[in-house]
């Protein structure tokens, strides 16, 4: 996990977001075709934020109104109260966390956003924390001229060109979706249907929570969360892939992200509704 600042320059902790519960197993283990579709959309830092120890982004779903409270997305292991235990799900928890909203070129800060609650946080099946802010989408747009990033409700596709946009480091990593891990194991945590990056995305500590943006559509399809740092098997900062038959594979130096489409399907406006029949997220 690429989180703790004491280790950032050396390597780091978990890096970004994991698949949500109930992800489609048919995608697991798939690999990108030899040629992937070209990049067609320039990706900026607009909508990204820096946390005290991680990255994140202001996101919204298709049915959100401008008057809805805005949401900030980052990793479960970036939660200010500490990493959730395996099986733990946190909902509607008060929060006073702050976020630095970046300029579109990533060279400066527009202002500070304030959370009022943790809408949802877990490291079970996925690695995600979703904060609700005190400001609405309209207020952020009016004050800072920034639109939220659209959260895709569709499963990402192998071969898709992506950008991992780190608000903490003010840096982008560009590569493609190499394929999907049926399960990704790291220490005591297990994530499902995780995105595997192609080689160019060598994410580092502090990139945890970065939005993974489909460069053709500009939508967020995953959240960056981890890298195998030194080839160890299934240990902290060294995730391993486990397939349907229990076979373990280690890809040293490879980065991973957790898909966000199932999260998008659980959000109504700016509220996570775990009782929605279409919602397959882990529940408390």
C-alpha positions in Angstrom: 0.0 0.0 0.0 1.5 3.3 -1.0 0.4 5.6 1.7 2.8 6.4 4.6 5.0 9.4 3.9 8.0 8.1 5.9 8.5 5.6 3.1 7.6 7.7 0.1 11.0 8.4 -1.4 12.1 4.8 -0.8 9.0 3.0 -2.0 5.8 3.5 -0.2 2.6 1.8 0.9 -0.6 0.8 -1.1 -1.2 3.0 -4.1 -4.9 3.5 -5.5 -8.5 1.7 -5.7 -9.6 -1.9 -5.9 -12.4 -3.8 -7.6 -15.8 -3.6 -5.9 -17.6 -6.6 -4.6 -19.4 -8.7 -7.2 -17.1 -7.7 -10.1 -17.5 -9.8 -13.1 -15.2 -12.9 -12.9 -15.2 -13.3 -16.7 -12.8 -10.4 -16.9 -10.3 -11.9 -14.5 -6.9 -12.8 -16.0 -7.6 -11.2 -19.3 -4.7 -9.5 -21.0 -4.6 -6.4 -23.3 -4.4 -7.0 -27.1 -1.1 -6.2 -28.7 -2.4 -2.8 -29.9 -4.7 -0.6 -27.8 -6.8 2.3 -28.8 -5.1 5.7 -29.2 -5.4 8.5 -26.6 -7.9 11.0 -27.8 -8.5 13.2 -24.7 -6.0 15.4 -22.9 -6.1 14.7 -19.2 -5.5 17.6 -16.8 -5.3 17.9 -13.0 -8.7 19.6 -12.9 -10.8 17.9 -10.2 -7.9 16.2 -8.5 -7.0 16.8 -4.8 -4.1 16.3 -2.5 -4.6 14.8 0.9 -2.1 14.8 3.8 -0.7 11.5 2.7 -2.5 10.4 -0.5 -4.2 11.6 -3.7 -7.8 11.8 -4.6 -10.4 13.5 -6.8 -13.8 15.2 -6.8 -16.2 12.8 -8.5 -19.9 12.7 -9.5 -22.3 10.2 -11.0 -24.5 10.8 -13.9 -27.7 11.5 -11.9 -26.1 13.9 -9.4 -27.6 17.4 -9.3 -25.5 20.6 -9.2 -27.1 21.2 -5.8 -25.9 17.9 -4.3 -23.0 17.9 -1.9 -19.8 17.0 -3.7 -17.9 13.8 -3.2 -14.2 13.1 -2.9 -12.8 9.7 -3.8 -9.6 8.2 -2.4 -8.4 4.8 -1.0 -9.7 2.9 2.0 -6.2 2.7 3.3 -6.0 6.5 3.1 -8.8 6.9 5.8 -7.6 9.3 8.5 -8.7 7.0 11.3 -6.5 4.2 9.9 -6.8 1.3 7.5 -10.0 -0.6 7.8 -9.6 -4.2 8.9 -10.5 -7.1 6.6 -14.3 -7.4 6.6 -14.8 -3.9 8.0 -17.1 -1.5 6.3 -17.5 2.1 7.5 -20.5 4.2 6.6 -21.8 7.7 7.5 -18.9 8.5 9.9 -18.3 12.2 10.7 -15.2 13.7 9.2 -13.4 17.0 9.2 -10.8 16.1 6.7 -9.5 18.7 4.3 -8.3 18.5 0.6 -6.2 20.8 -1.5 -8.0 21.4 -4.9 -5.4 21.6 -7.7 -5.3 23.9 -10.7 -5.9 22.3 -14.1 -2.1 22.4 -14.8 -1.3 20.9 -11.5 1.1 23.6 -10.6 -0.9 25.3 -7.9 -3.8 25.1 -5.4 -7.1 26.7 -5.9 -8.4 26.3 -2.4 -9.3 23.9 0.4 -12.3 21.6 0.4 -13.8 20.3 3.6 -15.4 16.9 4.3 -18.4 16.6 6.6 -18.6 12.8 6.6 -17.2 9.5 5.3 -20.0 8.2 3.1 -18.3 4.8 2.6 -15.0 3.2 3.3 -13.6 -0.4 3.1 -10.6 -2.5 2.2 -12.7 -5.6 1.6 -13.1 -6.6 -2.1 -12.1 -3.0 -2.9 -10.0 -0.2 -1.5 -12.1 2.9 -1.4 -13.1 5.9 0.8 -15.8 8.3 -0.4 -16.1 11.6 1.5 -19.1 13.9 1.3 -18.1 17.6 1.3 -19.6 20.7 2.8 -19.8 22.4 -0.6 -22.1 21.4 -3.5 -20.9 20.8 -7.0 -22.3 24.2 -8.0 -20.5 26.0 -5.3 -17.2 24.4 -6.2 -17.8 25.3 -9.9 -18.7 28.9 -9.0 -15.8 29.5 -6.7 -13.0 27.6 -8.4 -14.2 27.0 -12.0 -13.6 23.3 -11.6 -16.0 20.5 -12.7 -16.0 17.1 -10.9 -14.7 14.1 -12.7 -17.4 11.7 -14.0 -17.4 8.3 -12.4 -18.0 5.6 -15.0 -20.7 3.0 -14.4 -19.1 0.6 -16.9 -16.4 -2.1 -16.4 -13.1 -1.0 -17.9 -11.7 -2.8 -20.9 -8.3 -4.4 -21.4 -6.2 -2.3 -23.7 -7.7 1.0 -22.7 -5.3 3.9 -22.5 -5.3 5.4 -19.0 -3.7 8.2 -16.9 -3.1 7.9 -13.2 -3.3 11.4 -12.0 -1.6 12.1 -8.6 -2.7 15.2 -6.8 -0.2 14.6 -4.0 2.8 14.6 -6.4 1.2 16.7 -9.1 2.3 14.0 -11.5 0.7 11.9 -14.2 1.5 8.3 -15.2 0.3 7.1 -18.6 -0.1 3.5 -19.7 -2.9 1.0 -20.5 -5.0 -1.6 -18.8 -3.0 -4.8 -19.2 -5.7 -7.0 -17.8 -7.5 -8.0 -14.6 -6.5 -10.0 -11.5 -9.2 -12.4 -10.4 -8.1 -11.7 -6.8 -5.3 -9.5 -5.5 -3.9 -10.5 -2.1 -1.8 -8.1 0.0 -1.1 -9.0 3.7 -4.5 -9.7 5.2 -6.6 -7.9 2.5 -8.2 -9.4 -0.6 -9.5 -7.4 -3.6 -11.4 -8.7 -6.6 -11.1 -8.1 -10.3 -8.3 -5.6 -9.9 -6.9 -3.6 -12.8 -3.3 -4.5 -13.8 -1.2 -1.7 -15.4 1.2 -2.1 -18.3 4.8 -1.3 -17.5 5.0 2.5 -17.9 2.8 3.2 -14.8 5.4 2.8 -12.1 3.4 4.5 -9.3 5.1 5.5 -6.0 4.1 6.3 -2.5 1.6 9.2 -2.3 -0.1 8.2 -5.5 -2.6 6.2 -3.4 -6.2 7.3 -4.3 -5.3 8.8 -7.6 -8.1 8.6 -10.2 -7.4 6.3 -13.1 -8.8 8.1 -16.1 -9.8 6.6 -19.4 -8.1 9.0 -21.7 -10.6 8.5 -24.5 -13.6 9.5 -22.4 -12.2 11.5 -19.5 -14.1 9.3 -17.0 -12.8 7.7 -13.9 -12.7 3.9 -14.3 -10.6 2.9 -11.3 -8.6 4.2 -8.3 -4.9 3.6 -8.0 -3.9 1.5 -5.0 -0.8 -0.7 -4.9 2.4 -2.0 -6.5 4.5 -5.1 -6.0 7.7 -3.4 -4.8 10.3 -6.2 -4.5 8.9 -9.5 -5.7 7.7 -10.8 -2.4 4.5 -12.9 -2.4 1.3 -11.5 -0.9 3.0 -9.4 1.8 2.4 -5.7 2.6 3.4 -3.6 -0.4 3.9 -6.8 -2.4 0.5 -7.9 -3.7 0.1 -11.2 -5.5 -2.5 -12.4 -8.0 -4.6 -15.5 -7.2 -6.6 -17.0 -10.0 -9.8 -19.1 -9.9 -7.8 -22.3 -9.2 -5.8 -20.8 -6.4 -2.6 -20.4 -8.5 -0.5 -17.5 -7.2 1.4 -15.2 -9.5 3.8 -12.4 -8.6 4.6 -9.5 -11.0 7.4 -7.5 -9.4 7.2 -3.8 -10.2 3.6 -4.0 -11.5 1.0 -1.5 -10.3 -2.7 -2.2 -9.7 -5.9 -0.2 -9.3 -9.4 -1.0 -8.1 -12.4 -0.6 -10.4 -15.0 2.0 -9.5 -18.0 1.1 -11.6 -19.7 -0.9 -8.9 -19.3 2.1 -6.5 -20.9 4.3 -9.2 -23.9 2.0 -9.3 -24.4 2.4 -5.5 -24.5 6.2 -5.5 -27.7 8.2 -5.8 -26.9 11.9 -6.1 -24.2 12.1 -3.5 -25.3 9.4 -1.2 -24.2 5.7 -1.1 -27.3 3.5 -1.0 -26.3 0.0 0.0 -29.9 -1.1 0.0 -30.2 -0.5 -3.7 -30.7 -3.9 -5.4 -28.2 -2.9 -8.0 -25.5 -2.2 -5.4 -23.0 -5.1 -4.8 -20.6 -3.3 -2.5 -19.7 -5.0 0.8 -22.0 -4.0 3.6 -21.4 -3.5 7.3 
